[in-house]
Amino acid sequence: MTDINKVNAVKSSRPMRIFDIVVIALISLSAVVLCLTGFGTGGAGNRAAVTFDGRTEYYELSSDRTIKLETLTVVIEDGFVYVRDSECGDKICERSGKINKVNQSIVCLPAGVIVTVVGESDFQVDTGQEK
């Protein structure tokens, strides 16, 4: 009989109230604003840090170049940096696309390569705080 009482209680309960709709709308709006401000911050960097074999080399994003490593190619072109011709199986590093904002990075774990955009910015993308 408790199941019938539960069913009747659900049937007799009111549908969503205005207050519920307002709370849901505010939470949704807050989520959208946080996503948009998180993606829009961070200035364009001026150098790419390429880490491989335990060492890091820096390259200017202002000059186009191709850096051939053992298992992949890092391309700097039109102020962006991206990975091309990776030998790893999943090719996540290639699908990361072009990056140019401070603290953005591309990681290829099978190759042990990390490409990070560095430069001066007054906003830290990872923490959301002023420097």
Secondary structure, DSSP 4 states (H G I P E B T S, - for coil): -HHHHHHHHHHHS----HHHHHHHHHHHHHHHHHHHHHHH-SPBPSEEEEEETTEEEEEETTS-EEEE-SS-EEEEETTEEEEES--SSS-HHHHT--B-BTT-EEEETTTTEEEEEE---SEETTTTEE-
